[in-house]
Amino acid sequence: MNWKPSFSVFVMMAMAFTLLAACSQTAGPAAPIGDRATLERLAQSYEKLSVGLPMAADRLPEKERKDFTVRVFQDAGYDYGKTLQELVSGRHDVHDKLVRDMAELVNLPHRYLKWDDRVLTRLYSNEELDAIKRLHRMLNTAQ
């Protein structure tokens, strides 16, 4: 018997291999905080990924905004969650403009949302939510 795979089988196999490759990639490091070149790299990723959006990134629905923000960090070679944890580590001066700019990008997913645990828990894991609250306190104390 001479079996020939159909085109759809080929496409399914290609998708499976792509998924496996994507899952096997390790997350990047935390973005260096207070580094202008890092912010410029993130800005380039932001601009590049914004091109295909139906509206401005900060106007996307909250879940899509979070996914977009995570993709911006990934595209620039960094990890969103690790960057958030680094921001709240206490090692950075929140009065510094570059640190505040990074915080603004990290806070993009909940921009324009009511500051309420029910709203925020839809977006963030428990660990992320704790860090977001710490960052919020740090930024408000620094003003």
Residue pairs with C-beta under 8 A, 6 or more apart in sequence:
5 13
27 74
27 79
27 81
27 82
28 73
28 74
28 77
28 78
28 79
28 82
29 77
29 78
29 79
29 82
30 78
30 79
30 82
30 83
30 85
30 86
31 38
31 42
31 73
31 76
31 78
31 79
31 83
31 86
31 102
32 38
33 83
33 86
33 87
33 91
33 92
33 98
33 99
33 102
34 92
34 93
34 96
34 98
34 99
34 102
35 98
36 98
38 76
38 78
38 102
39 98
39 101
39 102
39 105
41 76
41 77
42 72
42 73
42 76
42 78
42 102
42 105
44 76
45 71
45 72
45 73
45 75
45 76
46 57
46 72
46 105
48 75
49 57
49 68
49 71
49 72
49 75
50 56
50 57
53 60
53 68
57 65
57 68
57 69
57 108
58 65
58 108
58 111
58 112
60 68
62 109
62 110
62 113
62 119
62 122
62 123
63 122
63 123
65 108
65 109
65 111
66 109
66 123
66 124
68 108
69 80
69 105
69 106
69 108
69 109
70 80
72 105
73 79
73 80
73 83
74 80
80 106
81 125
81 127
81 128
83 102
83 106
84 106
84 128
84 131
84 132
84 135
85 127
85 131
86 92
87 99
87 102
87 103
87 106
87 131
87 135
88 131
88 134
88 135
88 138
92 99
93 99
94 100
94 103
94 138
94 139
94 141
94 142
95 142
100 139
103 135
103 139
106 135
107 132
107 135
107 136
109 123
109 124
110 119
110 120
110 123
110 124
110 132
113 119
113 120
115 136
117 129
120 129
120 132
121 129
124 132
